[in-house]
């Protein structure tokens, strides 16, 4: 629904804008509304396009153009409330673009700032559920799975592990309880405390799990686990501060009046 409203707004803006000659390829037409390649560049960025995405977008454009024509015939394009909403939305877009161009280039989050934030709030970063750091091997051959299990049980050097990594597909990751298929989840978190688990058969093949470390629910998360979250928190804080500072500086230079009842 949100996308439909946005496309409706874009159609309205394009229809109300000063018409410029557009000789680019026509992709669709509904009465006087035309979707060209040039207009597509504004509505659907190239990085978002696939054949299916483009086909669906064009059909959605046609549906909305048909609805827009019907709304115009009903006189809704002259509705004062809708016109005010259109103006307010456009104003927010312009303000957003202004803040984006004046604030973001000046914001830099350093590793030290992230480390300081983590040290100050470390006790607040806790696991909500049990987790485990694992190497996850999967193969469609049971004998290969047994070989992986044997080598993991006998591992005595980094070289032997490197050989396994080269020979078989492996995924190194931290998994949370309840996020894997039931058989693997039970084996890692419920049934045992073994470090090497498997082979376990599933519809995807044979799984062998090398559990490197287990974490209890409520244990503290490492900085690496929350690095991106801290970065986003600091970024939001900096944006708010820079935005407020920018507004204060602009107010000083601008003739602003506020009724004394609301100061």
C-alpha positions in Angstrom: 0.0 0.0 0.0 2.8 2.4 0.9 4.5 1.7 -2.5 1.2 2.3 -4.3 0.8 5.6 -2.6 4.3 6.6 -3.4 3.9 5.7 -7.1 0.6 7.6 -7.1 2.4 10.7 -5.7 5.2 10.3 -8.4 2.6 10.1 -11.1 0.9 13.2 -9.8 4.2 15.1 -9.6 5.2 14.0 -13.1 1.8 15.0 -14.5 1.9 18.4 -12.8 5.5 19.2 -13.8 6.5 21.4 -16.7 6.6 19.1 -19.7 9.9 18.7 -21.5 10.4 16.9 -24.8 11.1 13.3 -24.1 12.0 11.2 -27.1 13.1 8.1 -25.2 11.5 4.7 -25.7 7.9 4.4 -24.6 7.4 1.5 -22.1 3.7 2.0 -21.4 0.9 4.5 -22.1 -2.5 5.1 -20.4 -4.4 7.8 -22.3 -2.2 10.9 -21.9 0.1 9.4 -19.3 3.3 7.9 -20.7 6.0 5.9 -19.1 9.3 6.3 -20.9 12.8 5.1 -20.3 13.8 8.5 -19.0 11.0 8.6 -16.5 11.8 5.0 -15.5 15.3 6.3 -14.5 13.6 8.5 -11.9 11.2 5.9 -10.6 13.2 2.7 -10.6 17.0 2.9 -10.0 19.1 0.6 -12.2 20.5 -1.3 -9.2 16.9 -2.4 -8.3 16.1 -3.8 -11.8 15.7 -7.4 -12.8 13.5 -8.6 -15.7 10.8 -9.7 -13.3 11.1 -6.5 -11.2 10.9 -4.3 -14.3 7.9 -6.2 -15.7 6.0 -6.0 -12.4 6.9 -2.3 -12.1 5.5 -1.5 -15.5 2.2 -3.4 -14.8 2.0 -1.6 -11.4 2.6 1.7 -13.2 -0.3 1.0 -15.6 -2.6 0.0 -12.8 -1.8 3.2 -10.9 -2.1 5.3 -14.1 -5.6 3.9 -14.7 -6.6 4.6 -11.1 -5.1 8.1 -11.3 -7.2 8.9 -14.4 -10.3 7.8 -12.6 -9.4 9.9 -9.6 -8.8 13.0 -11.8 -12.2 12.4 -13.5 -13.7 12.4 -10.0 -12.1 15.8 -9.3 -9.8 14.5 -6.5 -6.8 16.2 -8.0 -8.3 19.5 -7.0 -9.0 18.4 -3.4 -7.4 21.0 -1.1 -6.5 18.5 1.6 -4.7 16.2 -0.9 -3.0 19.3 -2.4 -1.8 20.3 1.1 -0.5 16.7 1.7 1.3 16.7 -1.6 3.0 20.1 -0.8 3.9 18.8 2.7 5.4 15.6 1.4 7.4 17.4 -1.3 8.7 19.9 1.4 9.8 16.9 3.5 11.6 15.4 0.5 13.5 18.7 -0.1 14.3 19.1 3.6 15.6 15.5 3.7 17.8 16.1 0.6 19.2 19.3 2.2 20.0 17.6 5.5 21.5 14.7 3.6 23.9 16.9 1.6 24.8 19.2 4.6 25.1 16.6 7.4 26.2 13.2 6.2 29.5 14.3 4.6 30.6 15.8 8.0 29.9 12.7 10.0 32.7 10.3 10.8 32.4 7.4 13.3 35.8 6.2 14.5 36.8 2.8 15.9 37.8 4.5 19.1 34.3 6.1 19.5 32.7 2.7 19.0 35.1 1.1 21.5 34.4 3.8 24.1 30.7 3.4 23.6 30.9 -0.3 24.0 33.1 0.0 27.2 30.5 2.4 28.7 27.5 0.3 27.8 29.0 -3.3 27.8 26.6 -4.6 30.4 23.6 -3.6 28.3 24.7 -5.9 25.4 23.4 -9.3 26.4 22.3 -12.4 24.5 18.6 -12.9 24.5 19.0 -16.6 23.7 21.8 -19.3 23.7 24.2 -19.2 20.8 27.2 -21.1 19.5 30.2 -20.3 17.2 30.4 -23.1 14.7 32.0 -24.5 11.5 29.2 -26.0 9.6 30.1 -28.7 7.0 27.5 -30.1 4.6 27.8 -32.7 2.0 25.5 -35.0 0.0 27.7 -38.0 0.6 27.5 -39.9 3.9 31.1 -41.3 3.6 32.4 -37.8 3.1 30.5 -36.7 6.2 32.0 -39.5 8.2 35.5 -38.5 6.9 34.9 -34.9 8.1 33.7 -36.1 11.5 36.8 -38.3 11.9 39.2 -35.5 10.9 37.6 -33.1 13.2 37.8 -35.5 16.1 41.4 -36.1 15.4 42.4 -32.5 14.7 45.7 -31.6 16.1 46.9 -28.8 13.9 45.6 -25.8 11.9 46.9 -27.6 8.8 44.4 -30.4 9.1 41.5 -27.9 9.5 42.7 -25.9 6.5 42.6 -29.1 4.4 39.0 -29.7 5.4 38.1 -26.1 4.5 39.7 -26.5 1.1 38.2 -29.9 0.3 34.6 -29.4 1.6 32.1 -26.6 1.8 32.1 -25.0 5.2 30.2 -22.1 6.8 31.8 -20.4 9.8 29.2 -18.4 11.8 27.6 -17.8 15.1 24.1 -19.3 15.3 21.3 -18.6 17.8 19.2 -21.3 19.4 16.0 -21.8 17.5 17.3 -20.5 14.2 18.5 -23.9 12.7 16.5 -26.9 11.6 15.2 -28.9 14.6 17.8 -31.7 14.3 20.8 -29.4 14.3 19.3 -27.1 16.9 18.7 -30.0 19.3 22.1 -31.5 18.8 23.9 -28.2 19.5 21.9 -26.8 22.3 20.0 -29.6 24.0 21.3 -33.1 23.7 25.0 -32.9 24.4 28.0 -30.7 25.0 30.1 -32.4 22.3 32.3 -30.2 20.2 31.9 -32.4 17.1 28.3 -33.2 16.1 27.1 -35.4 13.2 26.7 -36.6 10.7 23.0 -35.6 10.8 20.9 -36.2 7.8 18.4 -33.7 6.5 16.7 -33.0 3.2 19.7 -30.8 2.2 22.3 -33.5 2.9 24.6 -34.6 5.7 25.6 -32.1 8.3 28.7 -32.1 10.5 29.1 -29.4 13.1 32.3 -28.3 14.8 31.3 -26.3 17.8 34.0 -23.8 18.6 32.3 -22.1 21.5 28.9 -22.0 23.2 27.3 -18.9 24.8 24.6 -19.0 27.5 21.5 -16.8 27.3 22.2 -13.6 29.1 26.0 -13.7 28.5 27.7 -10.5 27.3 28.1 -9.9 23.6 31.5 -9.1 22.3 32.1 -5.8 20.6 32.4 -7.5 17.2 28.9 -8.8 17.6 27.4 -5.4 18.2 29.8 -3.2 16.2 27.2 -2.4 13.5 24.5 -1.7 16.0 26.8 0.7 17.9 27.8 2.4 14.6 24.1 3.0 13.8 23.4 4.3 17.3 26.3 6.8 17.1 25.3 7.8 13.6 21.8 8.6 14.7 23.1 10.6 17.6 25.5 12.6 15.4 22.8 13.2 12.8 20.5 14.6 15.5 23.2 16.8 16.9 24.4 18.1 13.5 20.7 18.7 12.5 20.0 20.7 15.7 23.2 22.7 15.3 22.4 23.4 11.6 18.8 24.5 12.5 20.1 26.8 15.3 22.6 28.5 12.9 19.9 29.0 10.2 17.5 30.4 12.7 20.0 33.1 13.7 20.3 34.1 10.0 16.5 34.0 9.3 13.7 36.3 10.2 11.6 34.0 12.5 8.5 35.0 14.4 6.7 32.8 16.9 3.7 34.0 18.8 4.7 34.7 22.5 2.0 32.3 23.6 4.1 29.4 22.2 7.6 30.5 23.1 
